[in-house]
Amino acid sequence: MKVDGIDKKIIRSLVKDARVPILTIAREVGISGAAIHQRLRKLEKSKLIEGYSMKLNPVIIGYRTLSFVGIHIEPSAILSSIIKRLKEVPEVLESHYTTGDYSIFVKVLCKDNQDLIRVLETKIQQINGISKIETFISLQQQIDRQIHI
């Protein structure tokens, strides 16, 4: 996928604010709104742009404890069945198959520490094939960004 300077300007504008009007981007870039639409369709079709989304502030809706959980799995465990069960846990936001000490590393968002304990004990630790977990509570996030293009 070849991305030229105009594509980069469009992408940077949308990464900064996905709600920016197409005509605003067109004026900044110096091409027509129709040309912006065409380029966006091309970028979407190439899968460079995976989608557009809204970002919620979890604290405002009562979720204050963000943690990362390293998961050790039993040698005989089937990874796909563990992932299937993790997908059933709404507090699990992300799951990564990793190298290093853990087979799986998940990002978990809970209302508070007590809620985290409940999720760990009644949901995650109960999944067949999980032998051990280690939990890291995030005290503060300093960086949250998209890759720069």
Salt bridges, closest charged atoms under 4 A:
ASP4 OD1 - ARG39 NH1 2.97
ASP7 OD1 - ARG39 NH1 2.76
ASP7 OD2 - LYS42 NZ 2.92
GLU88 OE1 - ARG85 NE 3.42
GLU91 OE2 - ARG118 NH2 3.28
GLU91 OE1 - LYS123 NZ 3.17
GLU94 OE1 - HIS96 NE2 2.91
GLU94 OE2 - LYS107 NZ 3.73
ASP115 OD1 - ARG118 NH2 2.57
ASP144 OD2 - LYS55 NZ 1.98
